[in-house]
Amino acid sequence: APPAPPAEATPVADAYAELKEKRPNVRTGESALDKLEAQGVDVSDARDQLEEYQAITRDDFDAGADGAEEYRDAREEAWTNFLDTLESTEEPETEEE
């Protein structure tokens, strides 16, 4: 298929849609952000959120089932924040014809 005109290119929306389908994974998130950055997108906010997600460790929570659940919830929430931040990231400026 011929490439879409630049006006319709939405790298951020594409990256968001792709990550939303995948399991939370720091490496996947980072590679998506790297790709966007290469296209001139400012992903610093999303990167901060991804680092917060990455910083949550099991040790931060109590041992046992309650701690495990809190840990899962915290990671889930942090990943959701990351996706939300990514979704609201501005698309790269496209050259006006």
Secondary structure, 3 states (H helix, E strand, C coil): CCCCCHHHCCHHHHHHHHHHHCCCCHHHHHHHHHHHHHCCCCCHHHHHHHHHHHHCCHHHCCCHHHHHHHHHHHHHHHHHHHHHHHHCCCCCCCCCC
